[in-house]
């Protein structure tokens, strides 16, 4: 077995990696949420008239984002099996 110092270094590295797995996706989600709220405020702004083309482009972008996210999750789950 290794020394106590080696064990402490390995445990610290494992905790750091686990923390990164939690913090990085959380910050990505927070950035995505702030982008969404800004886009939502822009759409719901009553002073601005939205054209059909702009609305269609916005909804297509949202649909494509969901496809990418759920496709990635599906691929990740199918690789594990």
N, C-alpha and C positions, 0 to 999 in steps of 0.2 A: 504494500500500500504506500501511497504517497505521503508526504509530510502534511502537516496542518496548513502550512502556507500554500502549498499546491492546491489543496482542497479548497481553501478560501478563494484562490484566484479562479478556479473552475466554477465555483458556485456564483461568484460575482459576474463572471462572463455569461453564465446561463441566465441569471436574473436580468442582465443588461439586454440580452437577446429577446427574452420574453417581454420586457418592457418596450422594446422597439416594435415587436409584433402588435402591441396594443396601441402605442402612441401614434405611429405613422398612419395606420388606417383611420384612426380617430381624427387626426388633423386633416387628412384628405377629405373625410366626410364633412368636417366643419367648413372647409373651403368650398366644397360643392354646395353645401346648404346655403352659405352666404351668397354664392353666385346665383342660386335658385331664387332666393328672396329678392335680390336685386332685379332679376329678370321678371319676377312676379309683380314687383312694384312698378316696373316699367310698363307692363301689360295692363295693369289695373289703373294706371294713371288716366283720369277722366279727360284731361286736356289733350290727349293724343288719340287720334283716330287710327286704328290698326287696319291695314289692308288685309285682304284675304290671303294674299301671297305671303305676307310677313307672319300671319298666324299659322299658315300651313307649314312654313319653314320652321317655326318654333316647335310645333307639335311633332314634326318629323324628327327634329333633333332630340326631343325628349324620348320618342319611341326608339330611336337608334341607341341612345344611352342605356335604356332599359335592356335592349337586346344584348348589348355588349356586356353589361353587368351579369345578367342571368345566364348568358352563354359562357362567361368565364366561370361562374359558379358550377354550372352543369359540367363543364370540361374538368374542373378540379375534382368534382365528386366522382366522375366517371373514371378518372385516372387512378383514384384511390382503390377502386374495386378490383 
